[in-house]
Amino acid sequence: MERNRGFSGSTLKIIAILTMLIDHIGAGIVEKMYPVNSVNLPAMWMNNAGRVDIILRFIGRIAFPLFLFLLIEGYTHTRDKKKYFIRLLIFAFISEIPFDLAFKNKVLEFWGQNIYFELSLIVLMLYLMEYFENNKLLKLSLFLITCVVSTLIRSDYGFFGIVAAFILYELRENRKNQVLGIIPAFLFEMPAMTVYLSMIPIYFYNGKRGLKMKYFFYIFYPLHLIIIYLIRINIFKV
């Protein structure tokens, strides 16, 4: 879907990166300085740290739909889908220690995996589903297996992320339907209605690459996690 105006792929990526960074400042610094009960929103709103954390994390909800959309766009247009998968998997392993340090304060912690593992699983699922396009039963089985694997390895968004990716991928031929598909795909993010702000830049995506920043996110992701960890332990001493 080509348009003369709108947001390029690099603009969407920058929005996703900035909102992710804001989210991770909340999760990696604020929540470590002032432990908050992220389940009980009314209770969180009663103290300053809780209010700051809610704002940061709600802004961060914009990031994942954008990353999923860009992942599907990248998968659809890449010339080598196997290399795309391998690259994501390599950075999944590179990012795991920074992820654990930033959010768990441990060098390695296996009760949660970074987002690259989820993205790798999604690309592998899409590749296999595409390969078995004519076998609907097998496609459904692959989808369910991926949901189970994502849950077992405790990937960042678990099976919710797999379901969301599946919906956006199946609706990729029609931009309006794909944007509307974000509504059911991200019901799991409620009550953070801010997740639906991602619909605006996705709808106005013009199909153009924009700035050449192919490897920027790959490098930025583990790097910003290390920086968050270093800031927290050296400046805030937590």
C-alpha positions as CSV (number, residue, x, y, z in Angstrom):
1,M,0.0,0.0,0.0
2,E,1.9,3.0,-1.3
3,R,1.0,6.6,-0.3
4,N,2.7,9.9,-1.1
5,R,2.2,11.1,2.5
6,G,2.2,9.5,5.8
7,F,4.7,7.7,8.1
8,S,7.7,5.8,6.7
9,G,8.9,2.5,8.2
10,S,11.8,4.3,9.9
11,T,9.4,6.8,11.5
12,L,7.3,3.9,12.9
13,K,10.5,2.3,14.2
14,I,11.6,5.5,15.9
15,I,8.2,5.9,17.6
16,A,8.3,2.2,18.7
17,I,11.9,2.6,20.1
18,L,11.1,5.8,22.0
19,T,7.9,4.4,23.6
20,M,9.7,1.2,24.4
21,L,12.5,3.2,26.1
22,I,10.0,5.1,28.2
23,D,8.4,1.8,29.2
24,H,11.7,0.3,30.2
25,I,12.6,3.3,32.2
26,G,9.5,2.6,34.2
27,A,10.1,-1.1,34.5
28,G,13.9,-1.0,35.0
29,I,14.4,2.1,37.2
30,V,11.2,3.5,38.7
31,E,9.8,0.1,39.8
32,K,13.1,-0.9,41.2
33,M,13.5,2.3,43.2
34,Y,10.0,2.3,44.5
35,P,8.4,-1.1,44.3
36,V,4.8,-0.8,43.2
37,N,1.9,-3.1,42.8
38,S,1.3,-3.1,39.1
39,V,-1.9,-5.2,39.5
40,N,-3.7,-2.7,41.7
41,L,-3.9,0.4,39.6
42,P,-6.0,2.5,42.1
43,A,-3.5,1.7,44.8
44,M,-0.6,2.7,42.5
45,W,-2.3,6.0,41.7
46,M,-2.2,7.0,45.4
47,N,1.5,7.5,45.5
48,N,3.9,9.6,43.3
49,A,6.1,6.7,42.2
50,G,3.0,4.7,41.2
51,R,1.6,7.6,39.1
52,V,4.9,8.1,37.3
53,D,5.2,4.3,36.7
54,I,1.6,4.1,35.3
55,I,2.3,7.0,32.9
56,L,5.6,5.6,31.7
57,R,4.2,2.0,31.3
58,F,1.0,3.2,29.5
59,I,3.1,5.2,27.0
60,G,5.1,2.0,26.5
61,R,2.0,0.1,25.4
62,I,2.3,1.8,22.1
63,A,5.5,0.1,21.2
64,F,4.7,-3.6,20.8
65,P,1.9,-3.3,18.2
66,L,4.3,-1.1,16.1
67,F,7.1,-3.7,16.4
68,L,4.7,-6.5,15.4
69,F,3.5,-4.6,12.4
70,L,7.1,-3.8,11.4
71,L,8.1,-7.4,11.9
72,I,5.3,-8.6,9.6
73,E,6.3,-6.0,7.0
74,G,9.9,-7.0,7.3
75,Y,9.1,-10.7,7.0
76,T,6.8,-10.1,4.0
77,H,9.4,-8.1,2.1
78,T,12.7,-9.7,3.1
79,R,14.6,-11.5,0.4
80,D,15.9,-14.2,2.8
81,K,13.4,-15.2,5.5
82,K,15.8,-17.8,6.9
83,K,18.5,-15.2,7.5
84,Y,15.8,-12.9,9.0
85,F,14.9,-15.6,11.5
86,I,18.6,-16.4,12.3
87,R,19.4,-12.7,12.8
88,L,16.5,-12.3,15.3
89,L,17.6,-15.5,17.2
90,I,21.2,-14.4,17.4
91,F,20.2,-11.1,19.0
92,A,17.8,-12.9,21.3
93,F,20.8,-14.6,22.9
94,I,22.9,-11.4,22.8
95,S,20.1,-9.5,24.6
96,E,19.3,-12.0,27.3
97,I,21.9,-11.0,29.8
98,P,21.2,-7.3,29.4
99,F,17.5,-8.1,29.7
100,D,18.0,-10.0,32.9
101,L,20.2,-7.4,34.4
102,A,17.8,-4.6,33.6
103,F,14.7,-6.2,34.9
104,K,15.8,-9.0,37.2
105,N,19.1,-7.7,38.5
106,K,20.7,-11.0,37.7
107,V,23.1,-12.1,35.0
108,L,20.8,-15.0,33.9
109,E,17.3,-15.6,35.0
110,F,15.1,-18.1,33.2
111,W,11.6,-16.9,34.4
112,G,11.2,-14.5,31.5
113,Q,12.9,-14.1,28.1
114,N,13.5,-11.0,26.1
115,I,11.3,-9.8,23.2
116,Y,13.7,-11.2,20.5
117,F,12.8,-14.8,21.5
118,E,9.1,-13.9,20.9
119,L,9.8,-12.2,17.5
120,S,12.0,-15.2,16.5
121,L,9.1,-17.6,17.3
122,I,6.7,-15.5,15.3
123,V,8.9,-15.4,12.2
124,L,9.4,-19.2,12.4
125,M,5.7,-19.7,12.8
126,L,4.9,-17.5,9.8
127,Y,7.5,-19.2,7.7
128,L,6.2,-22.7,8.4
129,M,2.6,-21.5,8.0
130,E,3.5,-20.1,4.7
131,Y,5.2,-23.3,3.6
132,F,2.1,-25.3,4.5
133,E,-0.3,-22.7,3.2
134,N,-2.7,-25.2,1.7
135,N,-3.0,-27.3,4.8
136,K,-5.4,-25.4,7.1
137,L,-5.3,-28.0,9.9
138,L,-1.5,-28.0,9.9
139,K,-1.4,-24.2,10.0
140,L,-3.7,-24.2,13.0
141,S,-1.6,-26.8,14.7
142,L,1.6,-24.7,14.1
143,F,-0.2,-21.7,15.5
144,L,-1.2,-23.6,18.7
145,I,2.2,-25.2,19.1
146,T,3.9,-21.8,18.9
147,C,1.5,-20.5,21.6
148,V,2.5,-23.4,23.8
149,V,6.2,-23.0,23.2
150,S,6.0,-19.2,23.8
151,T,4.3,-20.0,27.1
152,L,6.8,-22.7,28.1
153,I,9.8,-20.5,27.5
154,R,8.1,-17.6,29.2
155,S,8.7,-15.2,26.3
156,D,8.1,-11.5,26.9
157,Y,4.4,-11.5,25.9
158,G,3.7,-15.2,26.0
159,F,1.0,-16.6,23.8
160,F,-0.8,-13.2,23.8
161,G,2.0,-11.9,21.5
162,I,1.7,-14.9,19.2
163,V,-2.1,-14.5,18.9
164,A,-1.7,-10.7,18.2
165,A,0.9,-11.5,15.5
166,F,-1.3,-14.1,13.9
167,I,-4.2,-11.7,13.7
168,L,-2.1,-8.9,12.1
169,Y,-0.5,-11.3,9.7
170,E,-3.8,-12.8,8.5
171,L,-5.2,-9.3,7.9
172,R,-2.0,-7.9,6.2
173,E,-3.6,-7.7,2.7
174,N,-6.0,-4.9,3.8
175,R,-4.6,-2.0,5.9
176,K,-7.9,-0.9,7.3
177,N,-8.8,-4.4,8.4
178,Q,-5.3,-4.9,9.8
179,V,-5.6,-1.7,11.8
180,L,-9.0,-2.7,13.1
181,G,-7.6,-6.1,14.0
182,I,-5.4,-4.3,16.5
183,I,-8.5,-3.9,18.7
184,P,-9.1,-7.6,19.4
185,A,-5.4,-8.5,19.1
186,F,-4.4,-6.3,22.0
187,L,-7.4,-6.8,24.4
188,F,-4.9,-8.4,26.7
189,E,-3.3,-5.0,27.3
190,M,-6.5,-3.6,28.9
191,P,-7.0,-1.3,30.7
192,A,-4.1,0.5,29.0
193,M,-6.1,2.1,26.2
194,T,-3.0,3.8,25.0
195,V,-2.1,0.6,23.1
196,Y,-4.7,1.7,20.5
197,L,-2.8,4.9,19.8
198,S,-0.5,2.7,17.7
199,M,-3.4,2.4,15.2
200,I,-2.8,5.9,14.0
201,P,0.8,5.6,12.7
202,I,0.1,2.1,11.4
203,Y,-2.9,3.4,9.4
204,F,-0.9,6.2,7.9
205,Y,2.1,4.0,7.1
206,N,3.1,4.9,3.5
207,G,4.8,1.7,2.6
208,K,8.2,3.4,2.3
209,R,11.4,2.4,4.1
210,G,12.5,5.9,5.1
211,L,15.9,6.3,6.8
212,K,18.3,3.4,6.5
213,M,18.4,2.0,10.0
214,K,18.2,-1.7,9.4
215,Y,20.5,-2.7,12.3
216,F,19.7,0.2,14.6
217,F,17.1,-1.6,16.7
218,Y,19.1,-4.8,16.9
219,I,22.0,-2.8,18.5
220,F,19.8,-0.4,20.5
221,Y,17.8,-3.1,22.3
222,P,20.6,-4.8,24.3
223,L,22.5,-1.5,24.6
224,H,19.7,0.5,26.2
225,L,19.1,-2.3,28.6
226,I,22.7,-2.3,29.8
227,I,22.5,1.5,30.1
228,I,19.3,1.3,32.2
229,Y,21.0,-1.3,34.5
230,L,24.2,0.8,34.9
231,I,22.2,4.0,35.6
232,R,20.1,2.2,38.2
233,I,23.0,0.6,40.2
234,N,25.5,3.5,39.9
235,I,23.2,6.5,40.2
236,F,20.2,5.3,42.1
237,K,22.0,2.5,43.9
238,V,19.2,-0.1,43.6
